Amino acid sequence: MTTEKHNTAMGGAHRFIGLAENLERHAGTPTAAEPPNVRGENRGYGLVFFHLEQYHLSTVISSGLRFQPLGADPAQELACTVYKEQAEAARHLVDVTSELLVQSGTHLVPDQIVPNESPLLPGTEFYGVLASGHPLFPPEFTRFTDPEGVEQLQVYTLLPVTLGELNYILDNGVTALRQQWARFEVDVFDLGRPSVA
């Protein structure tokens, strides 16, 4: 009986007390939110928009994936950081990837590529996203722990990748692409950036 109560409690929302403040500490000021039922039926997650004035960056973060049966341990949420003018594109990337996870009942793993058959953003060469730690924010953004120091949540940052970069990863691996990005000083927050492959 005691164990049963303990397991039920551990699955509760109290595990995420302080999460909102943690996200705000790193991603900036919350500016808007999109509810789970924005399109009518409940899609299983909402979206929260943050703005970091210092770097002129907007971050869109899912809210609710952590309560979905995706098999992730610890739980997961998704984020995408871009320049403020491109926030709508970040919203789209987080939305379509979150929707895919909910519909397929699966989760992401580090450095996973999520490809698409056509451009994810009209007028661009971005055919997929790379699930990553955040390129700018500290590890505390990516890995949220409870007051006892137990990791409760991972926030995967979605980095858009071009068709050429997807093929480069298939041939050379994710680490090699990161090295190319560093070599050419690629600004991964700029959705107008050129492909390095």
Secondary structure, DSSP 8 states (H G I E B T S, - for coil): -HHHHHHHHHTSGGGGTTHHHHHHHHH-EEEEEE-TTTTSS--S-EEEEEEEGGGTEEEEEEESGGGS----SSEEEEEEEEEGGGHHHHHHHHHHHHHHHHHHT----TT-EEE-SS-SSTTS-EEEEEEE--SSS-HHHHEEE-TTS-EEEEEEEEEEEEHHHHHHHHHH-HHHHHHHHHHTT--TT-TT-----
